[in-house]
């Protein structure tokens, strides 16, 4: 395992715990584990700096997008819920029309 592997591991969707497990399986000497820890710290700091930098760069644009979505969601949510209720009632009526002997889900049939 190279040093760059440890530093860049924070940018990959792999838990860094796996790197320590591999170090244990290969019986890595203690002084190399200390170097591994320092490189892991360097990678964590680099990852945090990138995340903070990207957040700062797109922060204002992201806030305006969220505000716009919030504004339109206030009207869209009741319309969506009402539309789903209408679709559900129509489906039940359609199934009852196709098969008049069927009952609503959860109710026992009266036929024997």
N, C-alpha and C positions, 0 to 999 in steps of 0.2 A: 504494500500500500504506500503510495507516494504522498508527499505532503500536500500536493495540489488536490488530491482526492479528498482529503479531510477538509480542506478549506472550501472546496466547491460542493461538498456533500449537503450543505445547508440549502443550496439552491435546487436540489433534486428532491423529488417526492419520496425519498427513502429516509426512514428514521436513522439518526446518527447512532442510535443504540446498536444497530447492526454492525457499524464499524468497530465499536468496542468489543462486540461479541467475536468478530473476526480476529481482532488483536489477541483476545484471550485464547481462541482456538489455535492460533499459531504460536502461542507461548512467547509473545513479544516481551523483551526485557523491560524492566521498570523504567530505565532512563528513556527508552523510546516511547513508553506510555506517557511520560511527562511531556515529551515533545508533542505527542499526539494531542494531549490536553491543550497545550498552547496553540497548536494549529486549529483545534476545534474552537477555541475562544476567538481566534482571528477570523475564522469563517462565520461565527455567530455575529461578531461585530460588523463584518462586511454585509451580511444579509440584513441586519437591522438598519444599516445605513442606506441600503438600496430601497428597502420598504419605506423608510421615512422620506427619502428623497422623492420616490414616485408618488407617495401620498401628498407631499407638499406640492409637487408639480401639477397634479390633477385635482387637487383639493377643491378649488373654487368651482371648476367645471362640474365636478361630481355633486357638489351641494346644489347647484342650479338644476341639474338633472333630477335629483331627488325631490326638490321643491316642485318642479313641474309635474312629476309623477304623482306626488301627493295631492296637488291641486285637482288633477283630473280623476284620481282614484275616488275622491269623495262622491262624484256623480256616477262613476262607472260601477262601483261596487253594488249599490242597490239595483241598478239595471241588470247586472250580471246575475244576481241572486233571483230577481224576478223572472228573468229569461229562463234560468234553470228550473224554476218552479213550474212555469208554463210548459216547458218541454216534458217534465216529469208527469204532469197531469195528462197531457196529450198522449204520452206513451201508454199510460194506464188505460185510458179510454180506448185507444187503438187495439190494445190486446184484449180488452173486454168485448169490443165489437167483433174482432176476428173469432174469438172463442167465447160465446156467451155463457158457457158452463164454468168458465174459470172464475176463481175468487181472488180477492186481493191477497197479496203475500201475508202469511201469518194467520189467516182466518181458515177455519175448518170448512170443508165442503159439506153441503146439506144432503148430498146424494149418498146412497148406501149401496 
